[in-house]
Amino acid sequence: MPQFFFHVRDDMDVPDEEGAEFGDIEVARKFATNSARVLMCETLREDGRITLSHRIDIEDEDGDVIASVRFRDAIRIES
């Protein structure tokens, strides 16, 4: 099963040294989207803000970034 690494790019870059195994990039992307939502909730609760330009880069086993999940793409804003 492929290994993916999820590097958080926000106020501080947080590299993922361990990674996780997922069946394919779509499952890894769903994991990153959920992780972005959790991070946004934590920041909103602590600081009262969300920075939509933050992202999570998904890297493959070869060290190539194969996808990015921007925080703005992980949510839907309704009024």
MODELLER restraints for C-alpha pairs under 7 A, 6 or more apart:
rsr = mdl.restraints
at = mdl.atoms
rsr.add(forms.Gaussian(group=physical.xy_distance, feature=features.Distance(at['CA:1:A'], at['CA:21:A']), mean=6.02, stdev=0.5))
rsr.add(forms.Gaussian(group=physical.xy_distance, feature=features.Distance(at['CA:1:A'], at['CA:22:A']), mean=6.34, stdev=0.5))
rsr.add(forms.Gaussian(group=physical.xy_distance, feature=features.Distance(at['CA:1:A'], at['CA:23:A']), mean=5.81, stdev=0.5))
rsr.add(forms.Gaussian(group=physical.xy_distance, feature=features.Distance(at['CA:2:A'], at['CA:21:A']), mean=5.50, stdev=0.5))
rsr.add(forms.Gaussian(group=physical.xy_distance, feature=features.Distance(at['CA:2:A'], at['CA:22:A']), mean=5.99, stdev=0.5))
rsr.add(forms.Gaussian(group=physical.xy_distance, feature=features.Distance(at['CA:2:A'], at['CA:23:A']), mean=6.42, stdev=0.5))
rsr.add(forms.Gaussian(group=physical.xy_distance, feature=features.Distance(at['CA:2:A'], at['CA:24:A']), mean=6.98, stdev=0.5))
rsr.add(forms.Gaussian(group=physical.xy_distance, feature=features.Distance(at['CA:3:A'], at['CA:19:A']), mean=6.31, stdev=0.5))
rsr.add(forms.Gaussian(group=physical.xy_distance, feature=features.Distance(at['CA:3:A'], at['CA:20:A']), mean=5.43, stdev=0.5))
rsr.add(forms.Gaussian(group=physical.xy_distance, feature=features.Distance(at['CA:3:A'], at['CA:21:A']), mean=4.34, stdev=0.5))
rsr.add(forms.Gaussian(group=physical.xy_distance, feature=features.Distance(at['CA:3:A'], at['CA:22:A']), mean=6.50, stdev=0.5))
rsr.add(forms.Gaussian(group=physical.xy_distance, feature=features.Distance(at['CA:3:A'], at['CA:60:A']), mean=6.43, stdev=0.5))
rsr.add(forms.Gaussian(group=physical.xy_distance, feature=features.Distance(at['CA:3:A'], at['CA:61:A']), mean=5.78, stdev=0.5))
rsr.add(forms.Gaussian(group=physical.xy_distance, feature=features.Distance(at['CA:4:A'], at['CA:19:A']), mean=5.31, stdev=0.5))
rsr.add(forms.Gaussian(group=physical.xy_distance, feature=features.Distance(at['CA:4:A'], at['CA:20:A']), mean=5.45, stdev=0.5))
rsr.add(forms.Gaussian(group=physical.xy_distance, feature=features.Distance(at['CA:4:A'], at['CA:21:A']), mean=6.12, stdev=0.5))
rsr.add(forms.Gaussian(group=physical.xy_distance, feature=features.Distance(at['CA:4:A'], at['CA:58:A']), mean=6.49, stdev=0.5))
rsr.add(forms.Gaussian(group=physical.xy_distance, feature=features.Distance(at['CA:4:A'], at['CA:59:A']), mean=5.65, stdev=0.5))
rsr.add(forms.Gaussian(group=physical.xy_distance, feature=features.Distance(at['CA:4:A'], at['CA:60:A']), mean=4.93, stdev=0.5))
rsr.add(forms.Gaussian(group=physical.xy_distance, feature=features.Distance(at['CA:4:A'], at['CA:61:A']), mean=6.32, stdev=0.5))
rsr.add(forms.Gaussian(group=physical.xy_distance, feature=features.Distance(at['CA:5:A'], at['CA:16:A']), mean=5.60, stdev=0.5))
rsr.add(forms.Gaussian(group=physical.xy_distance, feature=features.Distance(at['CA:5:A'], at['CA:19:A']), mean=4.20, stdev=0.5))
rsr.add(forms.Gaussian(group=physical.xy_distance, feature=features.Distance(at['CA:5:A'], at['CA:20:A']), mean=6.51, stdev=0.5))
rsr.add(forms.Gaussian(group=physical.xy_distance, feature=features.Distance(at['CA:5:A'], at['CA:58:A']), mean=5.61, stdev=0.5))
rsr.add(forms.Gaussian(group=physical.xy_distance, feature=features.Distance(at['CA:5:A'], at['CA:59:A']), mean=4.97, stdev=0.5))
rsr.add(forms.Gaussian(group=physical.xy_distance, feature=features.Distance(at['CA:5:A'], at['CA:60:A']), mean=6.42, stdev=0.5))
rsr.add(forms.Gaussian(group=physical.xy_distance, feature=features.Distance(at['CA:6:A'], at['CA:16:A']), mean=5.44, stdev=0.5))
rsr.add(forms.Gaussian(group=physical.xy_distance, feature=features.Distance(at['CA:6:A'], at['CA:19:A']), mean=6.62, stdev=0.5))
rsr.add(forms.Gaussian(group=physical.xy_distance, feature=features.Distance(at['CA:6:A'], at['CA:56:A']), mean=6.11, stdev=0.5))
rsr.add(forms.Gaussian(group=physical.xy_distance, feature=features.Distance(at['CA:6:A'], at['CA:57:A']), mean=5.69, stdev=0.5))
rsr.add(forms.Gaussian(group=physical.xy_distance, feature=features.Distance(at['CA:6:A'], at['CA:58:A']), mean=4.84, stdev=0.5))
rsr.add(forms.Gaussian(group=physical.xy_distance, feature=features.Distance(at['CA:6:A'], at['CA:59:A']), mean=6.48, stdev=0.5))
rsr.add(forms.Gaussian(group=physical.xy_distance, feature=features.Distance(at['CA:7:A'], at['CA:14:A']), mean=5.80, stdev=0.5))
rsr.add(forms.Gaussian(group=physical.xy_distance, feature=features.Distance(at['CA:7:A'], at['CA:15:A']), mean=4.54, stdev=0.5))
rsr.add(forms.Gaussian(group=physical.xy_distance, feature=features.Distance(at['CA:7:A'], at['CA:16:A']), mean=5.21, stdev=0.5))
rsr.add(forms.Gaussian(group=physical.xy_distance, feature=features.Distance(at['CA:7:A'], at['CA:56:A']), mean=5.42, stdev=0.5))
rsr.add(forms.Gaussian(group=physical.xy_distance, feature=features.Distance(at['CA:7:A'], at['CA:57:A']), mean=5.09, stdev=0.5))
rsr.add(forms.Gaussian(group=physical.xy_distance, feature=features.Distance(at['CA:7:A'], at['CA:58:A']), mean=6.51, stdev=0.5))
rsr.add(forms.Gaussian(group=physical.xy_distance, feature=features.Distance(at['CA:8:A'], at['CA:14:A']), mean=5.01, stdev=0.5))
rsr.add(forms.Gaussian(group=physical.xy_distance, feature=features.Distance(at['CA:8:A'], at['CA:15:A']), mean=6.38, stdev=0.5))
rsr.add(forms.Gaussian(group=physical.xy_distance, feature=features.Distance(at['CA:8:A'], at['CA:55:A']), mean=6.19, stdev=0.5))
rsr.add(forms.Gaussian(group=physical.xy_distance, feature=features.Distance(at['CA:8:A'], at['CA:56:A']), mean=4.51, stdev=0.5))
rsr.add(forms.Gaussian(group=physical.xy_distance, feature=features.Distance(at['CA:8:A'], at['CA:57:A']), mean=6.51, stdev=0.5))
rsr.add(forms.Gaussian(group=physical.xy_distance, feature=features.Distance(at['CA:9:A'], at['CA:54:A']), mean=5.78, stdev=0.5))
rsr.add(forms.Gaussian(group=physical.xy_distance, feature=features.Distance(at['CA:9:A'], at['CA:55:A']), mean=5.21, stdev=0.5))
rsr.add(forms.Gaussian(group=physical.xy_distance, feature=features.Distance(at['CA:9:A'], at['CA:56:A']), mean=5.78, stdev=0.5))
rsr.add(forms.Gaussian(group=physical.xy_distance, feature=features.Distance(at['CA:10:A'], at['CA:54:A']), mean=4.75, stdev=0.5))
rsr.add(forms.Gaussian(group=physical.xy_distance, feature=features.Distance(at['CA:10:A'], at['CA:55:A']), mean=6.50, stdev=0.5))
rsr.add(forms.Gaussian(group=physical.xy_distance, feature=features.Distance(at['CA:22:A'], at['CA:28:A']), mean=5.96, stdev=0.5))
rsr.add(forms.Gaussian(group=physical.xy_distance, feature=features.Distance(at['CA:32:A'], at['CA:56:A']), mean=6.55, stdev=0.5))
rsr.add(forms.Gaussian(group=physical.xy_distance, feature=features.Distance(at['CA:32:A'], at['CA:69:A']), mean=6.58, stdev=0.5))
rsr.add(forms.Gaussian(group=physical.xy_distance, feature=features.Distance(at['CA:33:A'], at['CA:69:A']), mean=6.29, stdev=0.5))
rsr.add(forms.Gaussian(group=physical.xy_distance, feature=features.Distance(at['CA:33:A'], at['CA:74:A']), mean=5.42, stdev=0.5))
rsr.add(forms.Gaussian(group=physical.xy_distance, feature=features.Distance(at['CA:36:A'], at['CA:71:A']), mean=5.90, stdev=0.5))
rsr.add(forms.Gaussian(group=physical.xy_distance, feature=features.Distance(at['CA:36:A'], at['CA:74:A']), mean=6.73, stdev=0.5))
rsr.add(forms.Gaussian(group=physical.xy_distance, feature=features.Distance(at['CA:37:A'], at['CA:74:A']), mean=6.51, stdev=0.5))
rsr.add(forms.Gaussian(group=physical.xy_distance, feature=features.Distance(at['CA:40:A'], at['CA:50:A']), mean=5.94, stdev=0.5))
rsr.add(forms.Gaussian(group=physical.xy_distance, feature=features.Distance(at['CA:43:A'], at['CA:49:A']), mean=6.38, stdev=0.5))
rsr.add(forms.Gaussian(group=physical.xy_distance, feature=features.Distance(at['CA:43:A'], at['CA:50:A']), mean=6.56, stdev=0.5))
rsr.add(forms.Gaussian(group=physical.xy_distance, feature=features.Distance(at['CA:44:A'], at['CA:50:A']), mean=5.84, stdev=0.5))
rsr.add(forms.Gaussian(group=physical.xy_distance, feature=features.Distance(at['CA:52:A'], at['CA:71:A']), mean=5.01, stdev=0.5))
rsr.add(forms.Gaussian(group=physical.xy_distance, feature=features.Distance(at['CA:52:A'], at['CA:72:A']), mean=4.60, stdev=0.5))
rsr.add(forms.Gaussian(group=physical.xy_distance, feature=features.Distance(at['CA:53:A'], at['CA:70:A']), mean=6.31, stdev=0.5))
rsr.add(forms.Gaussian(group=physical.xy_distance, feature=features.Distance(at['CA:53:A'], at['CA:71:A']), mean=6.32, stdev=0.5))
rsr.add(forms.Gaussian(group=physical.xy_distance, feature=features.Distance(at['CA:53:A'], at['CA:72:A']), mean=6.62, stdev=0.5))
rsr.add(forms.Gaussian(group=physical.xy_distance, feature=features.Distance(at['CA:54:A'], at['CA:70:A']), mean=5.92, stdev=0.5))
rsr.add(forms.Gaussian(group=physical.xy_distance, feature=features.Distance(at['CA:54:A'], at['CA:71:A']), mean=5.62, stdev=0.5))
rsr.add(forms.Gaussian(group=physical.xy_distance, feature=features.Distance(at['CA:55:A'], at['CA:68:A']), mean=6.56, stdev=0.5))
rsr.add(forms.Gaussian(group=physical.xy_distance, feature=features.Distance(at['CA:55:A'], at['CA:69:A']), mean=5.41, stdev=0.5))
rsr.add(forms.Gaussian(group=physical.xy_distance, feature=features.Distance(at['CA:55:A'], at['CA:70:A']), mean=4.11, stdev=0.5))
rsr.add(forms.Gaussian(group=physical.xy_distance, feature=features.Distance(at['CA:55:A'], at['CA:71:A']), mean=5.45, stdev=0.5))
rsr.add(forms.Gaussian(group=physical.xy_distance, feature=features.Distance(at['CA:56:A'], at['CA:68:A']), mean=5.59, stdev=0.5))
rsr.add(forms.Gaussian(group=physical.xy_distance, feature=features.Distance(at['CA:56:A'], at['CA:69:A']), mean=5.19, stdev=0.5))
rsr.add(forms.Gaussian(group=physical.xy_distance, feature=features.Distance(at['CA:56:A'], at['CA:70:A']), mean=6.47, stdev=0.5))
rsr.add(forms.Gaussian(group=physical.xy_distance, feature=features.Distance(at['CA:57:A'], at['CA:65:A']), mean=6.35, stdev=0.5))
rsr.add(forms.Gaussian(group=physical.xy_distance, feature=features.Distance(at['CA:57:A'], at['CA:67:A']), mean=6.03, stdev=0.5))
rsr.add(forms.Gaussian(group=physical.xy_distance, feature=features.Distance(at['CA:57:A'], at['CA:68:A']), mean=4.33, stdev=0.5))
rsr.add(forms.Gaussian(group=physical.xy_distance, feature=features.Distance(at['CA:57:A'], at['CA:69:A']), mean=6.46, stdev=0.5))
rsr.add(forms.Gaussian(group=physical.xy_distance, feature=features.Distance(at['CA:58:A'], at['CA:65:A']), mean=5.55, stdev=0.5))
rsr.add(forms.Gaussian(group=physical.xy_distance, feature=features.Distance(at['CA:58:A'], at['CA:66:A']), mean=5.91, stdev=0.5))
rsr.add(forms.Gaussian(group=physical.xy_distance, feature=features.Distance(at['CA:58:A'], at['CA:67:A']), mean=5.16, stdev=0.5))
rsr.add(forms.Gaussian(group=physical.xy_distance, feature=features.Distance(at['CA:58:A'], at['CA:68:A']), mean=5.78, stdev=0.5))
rsr.add(forms.Gaussian(group=physical.xy_distance, feature=features.Distance(at['CA:59:A'], at['CA:65:A']), mean=4.15, stdev=0.5))
rsr.add(forms.Gaussian(group=physical.xy_distance, feature=features.Distance(at['CA:59:A'], at['CA:66:A']), mean=5.65, stdev=0.5))
rsr.add(forms.Gaussian(group=physical.xy_distance, feature=features.Distance(at['CA:60:A'], at['CA:66:A']), mean=6.61, stdev=0.5))
